[in-house]
Amino acid sequence: MLQGVLIHTTGFPGWENVGGFAAHMHFVREHHKKVKRVGIVTDSSFPAIAESLAKHFVSAELKTFPFADYEKALAWLRCA
């Protein structure tokens, strides 16, 4: 079990093709129960959309933070 995962990126590049998206969804389906929290630190607008959708499919708690709030996101992951 992982306490948390932190994704820190300036932008979200997306998937190269439908196969890449399918592989990602397979990975999430197989691993989401092993992670308590996922913090996404970015100024990209995509994670906010993904966060609202993911809440219906994964058991991990998800939260997005502005790119400059790396330390705040790390603190949130640590207090889980």
C-alpha positions in Angstrom: 0.0 0.0 0.0 1.3 3.5 -0.9 0.5 6.4 1.3 0.4 8.7 -1.8 1.6 9.5 -5.3 2.6 13.0 -6.3 2.4 14.0 -10.0 4.3 17.3 -10.5 4.2 18.6 -14.1 3.9 21.9 -15.9 1.4 20.4 -18.4 -0.4 17.3 -19.3 0.7 15.9 -22.7 -2.2 13.4 -23.0 -1.9 10.1 -24.7 -0.3 9.3 -28.0 -3.2 7.2 -29.2 -6.2 5.2 -28.0 -3.9 2.3 -27.2 -2.0 4.5 -24.8 -5.2 5.6 -23.1 -6.4 2.0 -22.8 -3.1 0.9 -21.3 -3.3 3.7 -18.8 -6.8 2.8 -17.8 -5.7 -0.9 -17.4 -2.9 0.3 -15.1 -5.3 2.4 -13.0 -7.8 -0.4 -12.7 -5.1 -2.8 -11.4 -3.4 -0.4 -9.0 -5.8 2.2 -7.7 -6.7 0.2 -4.6 -3.1 0.2 -3.5 -2.8 4.0 -3.3 -4.5 6.2 -0.6 -4.0 9.6 -2.1 -3.0 11.1 -5.4 -1.8 14.7 -5.6 -1.6 16.4 -9.0 0.5 19.5 -9.0 0.1 21.4 -12.3 -1.2 24.5 -14.0 -2.8 22.4 -16.7 -6.6 22.4 -16.7 -6.9 18.7 -17.6 -6.3 17.3 -14.1 -9.3 19.2 -12.7 -11.5 17.5 -15.3 -9.8 14.2 -14.7 -10.2 14.6 -10.9 -14.0 14.9 -11.2 -14.2 11.9 -13.5 -11.8 9.7 -11.6 -13.7 10.1 -8.3 -16.3 7.7 -9.9 -13.7 5.0 -10.8 -10.9 4.9 -8.3 -10.8 4.5 -4.5 -7.8 6.8 -4.0 -8.5 10.4 -2.8 -7.5 12.8 -5.6 -6.6 16.5 -5.2 -5.2 19.0 -7.6 -2.9 21.9 -6.6 -1.4 24.8 -8.6 2.1 24.1 -9.9 3.7 26.5 -7.3 2.1 24.6 -4.4 4.4 21.6 -4.5 5.1 21.7 -0.8 1.4 22.1 0.1 0.6 19.0 -2.0 3.4 17.1 -0.3 2.1 18.1 3.1 -1.4 16.9 2.1 0.0 13.5 1.1 1.9 13.1 4.3 -1.1 13.7 6.5 -3.2 10.9 5.0 
